[in-house]
């Protein structure tokens, strides 16, 4: 089968990265994004050293590091401010690249600029309606009545993937985890007595009322996040349109008695972000003939894992390498699934576990949790991250 035209559904992280890597191997790719522009939830994210190994191959690593905040250490505290554990997040001697927090919109802008520099097209307001395929071609039909034809299609359209419906015999819907991600950004200089060291570290605060985290996100701002237990997800309208002052009061009611600077961060935040956290059961297969899924469309990774963007980048790089090296698309796709499934499913399970640890507890449960953090995080966290951070795809090696 020829490999001369790829249709990519989704313009988040996985889609643009996929198009850039296909361009490196001489395959024309165009991206079709459902939103009218690249949607930014206003959230931040973490890019780990394994993600930067991929970005380095695209020539984007240094630029992204410059626009983010290097996460030096992970600091675990309880609600009164007592330190429970500490471990290194960034170890340049071991991994070459740091772990970096940055705004999602900044990552999007840098990748879109690279698409433009490479004359790769991205089409907006293209909501996928249907896919048809033959042995040698695939066609995508959109709700606006347009269609596009190619030799293969890559579904990079996230946790609510429409492309996924055309690969699986039975539709697998994402499942709400019972968690709402809440967060936002605040100016560093608005938080009095916050040291540069504190701003450069990633803080994990565990109290009876739940988890609260914060870190630097760029030179001038902090980002923060927390998990709110809720029986039903918010509607699309409720995610975008809600009373900011009511949200602030609710968060202060839950976390206002936590130690400095939690209440200050909440009080100084002007725009709060909501995110429904969904999970997708492990898929029986990632591809069907000449259609394949990557990123959250194939394996939705919880934000609690800190690996969502890095996993999407790894997917894109490996799939492009396999398409370049293998004789047929089916061989490439089969090898991709075989290689990726063990790693991503392990990360998904880790993300689920971390999310389940960040809920409200009683006094006894909090004491047990603090004890476990003191014992295990300090001893094993850095070692436990090694299998994540040390992962590399050798682009120039045919194996």
N, C-alpha and C positions, 0 to 999 in steps of 0.2 A: 504494500500500500504506500502511495506517495504521502509525504508529510509537508506539503508546501503551503497550507493555509489553516491556521488555527482560529477558532472562535472562542473567545474567553468571556464567560458570563461572570460579572462581578468586578468592581473597581476599587476594592478595599486595599489590603496589603498583598494577598496571594495573587490576585489578578495582574496588577502591574508588574510584580516581580516575575511572574510567569512569562509575560510578554517580553520583558527585558532579556531574560535568559533565552527564550526562543529566538529573539533577534540576534543573539550572540552566535547561534548555530545556523543562521541563515533562513529561519522560518518566519514567514509573514504572519503576524497576529494582530487582531483587532479586539478591543475590549468593549463590552456592552454592559452599561451600568443602569440599574433600575431607577435610581434617583435622578433628579434634575441637575444635581451637581454632586460631587463626592460628599456624602453626608458625614459630618463630624458630630459625634455624640457629645463633644465637649470634654470627653474623658481623657485621662492619661494612660500610659502603658509603660511596661518595662521591656527593654530589649537586652537579652542576655548575651554573653560572649559567643554562644553558638549561633545566634542570630547575626551577630556582627561578622562572623566568618563568611556568611552568605553575602552580606552587604559589601564586604571588602571586595568580593569578586565582581560586583557591579560598580565598584569605585565610589561607593556612597558612605562608607563607614565613618570616615573622619568628619564629613559634613554633618552627619546625624549626631555624632558625639558632641560637636561644637554647639548644636542647637538643643541639647538636653542637659541633664544633670547626672554626673557620675555618682552612682550609689556606692559609697565606700564600705559601710558596714550595716548589718542588720542588727537593730537594738530591740530587744523584747523587754517590755515593762508591764507592771500591773497598773491598776487604776490610780493608785496612790503615788506612782512615779518610781517605785523601787525597780531597779534593773534585775531582770531574771536571767538574761543570757545575751551574748553578743557573738557575732561571727562575721567574717569578711565576705562581702558581696563581690568586691572587685579585687582580682589578683592578677595584675598585668604580667608578672613573671611566669605564672602558670598558664594563663589563657590568652595572652597578647592583647586582647580587647577587654574593656571593662563591662560592667552591667550599668545600663543607663536608663533613667526615667525621662520621658518626654511626652509632650502633647501629641495625641493621635493626629490632629490636624497638621502638625509640623511634618510628621513622617509622610502623610499623604501628599503634602505640597512638594516635598523633596522628590518623591517618587514620580509625581505627575510631571514635574519639570524635566526629569530624566526621560520620561516617555516622549515629551515634546522634542527634546534634544535628539532623540533617535527616530523622530518622525513616525511614532507609533500612535495610531488613532484610538481615542476613547469616545464612545458615543453615549450620551446621557438620555435619561427618560426612556429607557428601553426595558420594559417589563416583560420578561420571558413568559410566553403563553404555551408554546408547544415545541417539541423537538422531534424531528424525523431523521432516520438514518438508514443508509444502505451499507454494504460492505466497504465502499470506497468514498462515501461522502456523508455529510451531516448538514441538516438545515435547521436554523433556529427561527421561530416565528414570534413576533412581539405584539403586545396588546395594541400598539398604534397602527397595526396592519402591515408593518414592514417585515422583511425576512432577509436572512443572510445565509450564504452557503459556504462550506469549507470542507476540508478533508477530515478534521477532527474537532471536538469541542471539549473545553475544560470548564467544569463548573466550579467557580471560586466565589459563589454567591452566599456564603455564610451559613449560620446555624439554621436559618429558615429557607434553605436552598430550594429553589424551584427545579433546578437541573437534577437534583437527587430523585425527584419523582419519576424521571424517565430512565433511571438506571435500575431501580429496585422493582421487584415484582409486586411488593406490597409497600404502600407509602408509610414511611416512618416519620412521625411528627416529633418535633422537639418537645421535651417535657419540662414544665416549670419546676424549678428546684425548691420553691418556697422562699427564695432569697431575692431581695431587691438590692442592687448595688447603688449606694448613694455616695456622692462625692462632689468635688469642685476644686477650684484654684483660689489662692490668696497671695497677695503681695508679701514677700518676705519682710520688707521694712515696716509692714503694718503690725507685725508680731514683735512687740518689744521684748528685749532680753533673750531673743532666740539667737544662739551662737551660730557661726558658720559651720562648725562641726555638726551641730544638730541638724542644720539644713541639708548637709551633704549625706547624712545617714538615712536609712529607711527604718521607720519606727513602727513597731507592732505592739499595740497596747491592748491587753486583755483584762477586762473587768467583768463583774457579774452582769452588767447591762449589755455586754457584747464587745465586739472588736472595733478598734479605730486605728487606722494607719495613716502616716503622712511621710512625705519626703520632698526633697527638691525636685523640680521638674524643668527648670532652666535657671539662668543667672538671677532672675528677679522674682520668681514665683515658687510657691510650694503647691503640691497636689496632695489631696487627702481622699480617703475612701473608707467606707464601712459597709457592713452587711446588715440589712433590716429584714427580719422574718415577717413574711406576709403570706396568707393562704392562697391568694390569687394574684396573678400578674397585673400590672397596670395596663390599661389600654394605650394605644398609640397616642391618643390625645392627652391622656393623663401623664404620659412620659414627657411630653413637650410643654403642656400648658397646666401649670399648677401654681398656687400662691407661694411665692418665695418666703414670705415672712412666716407663714404657717409651717413650712418645711423647716425653717430655722428653729422655731419654737419647739417643734417635735424632736429635732436632733439635740437641742440643748436639754430638753427634758430627759432624754435618754443618756446623754454623755456629759452633761454640764458639770457633774461632780468629779470627772476625771481630772488628773493632774495637768499642769501646764504642759503644752499650750493648747489643749484640745478645745476648751470653750472659746478661747481667743480666736482659733482658726475658724470655728463655726460662725462666730459673731462677725468676723471680717469677710466672710464669703458673701458675694453678691449674687452669684448665679449657681444654683444647686443643680446637680445632674442626677437623673434617675436611670437605672438600667435593669431591666428584667434579666435574671440569670436563668438561662435554659440549658438543658442537657440533651444530648442525642444518644440513644443506645448505640452500641457498637454495630456498625453496618456489616451485613453479610458479604458485601463486595463493594469496591470503590469504582468499578468501571463496568461498562457494557459495550463491547465492540470498540467503536471509536469515540466514546464519551467517557470522561473520567472526572472524578471529584478530587479537589485538593482543599487544604485549609479547613475551616470550620464546617464547610459543606460535607466533608468526609469524616471529620473527627472533632466535634465541638469541644474546645478546651476551656475550662472554667477560668475566669479572670484571676481566681485565687492561685492558679498555677504559676502566673507570671511568665507563661511561655507561649501564649496564643500567637503573637506576631512572629516570634522566632520559629515556631512550628510551621507557620504559613510560608516563611522564607525558605526553610529547609525543604519543604515540599516542592516549591517551584524549582529550586536549584537541582534537586535530585531528579525530578521528572524530566527536565530539559536535558540533563546529562544522559539519561537512559534513552530518551528519544533520539539523541545524537548517536548513541553507541549501538543500540539494538537494531536488528534487521527490520522488524515490523512494529507497528504501534501496539498490537496485542502483546507482543513480547515485552515491550517497554512498560506498558500499563501493568501487566502481571508481575513483573519484577518490582515495580514501584510499590505495589500493594504488599508484596512479600517482605520488602525491606522496611517499609514504614510502619506496618501494623503493630509489631511488638513495641516499638518505641513510643508511638503516639498513644496507644492504649494504656501503657504504663503511666504516661504523663496525665492523661485524662483521669485515671484513678487517683493519682496524687492530688490533682486539683479538687476532686470531689472530697477527698479526705480533709484537705486544708479548709475547704468551705464549711464542712460540718463541725470544725473545731471553733468557729468564729460566731457562736450563737450565745444567747443569754443563758446563764446557769445559776444555780443556787450557791450558797456560801461554801458548802462542802465540796461541790463540783469545782468551784473556782480554786480552792486550795489544792485539789488534786491536779488541776490543769497547770497551776503555777509550778508545782513540784515536777511535773513531767517536762515542762519547758526548761526548768533549771537543769535537769539531768540530761535531757536528750538534745536540746538545741545547741547548747554550748559544745557538747562533745561530738555531735554527729552532723550538724547542719551543713558545715562547709564541705565535709567529706560526702555528705548526701547529695550535694549539688554537683559533684564532679562529673557524674555520668551525663548530666544535662549540659553543663557548660563546655565539656571537653569534646563534644561531638563535632566532627568535621566531615565535609564532603569534598573529596579531592577532585576538583573540576577537570584537571588536566590528565588524571589517571583514568584509563578506560575500564578499570575494574571497579 
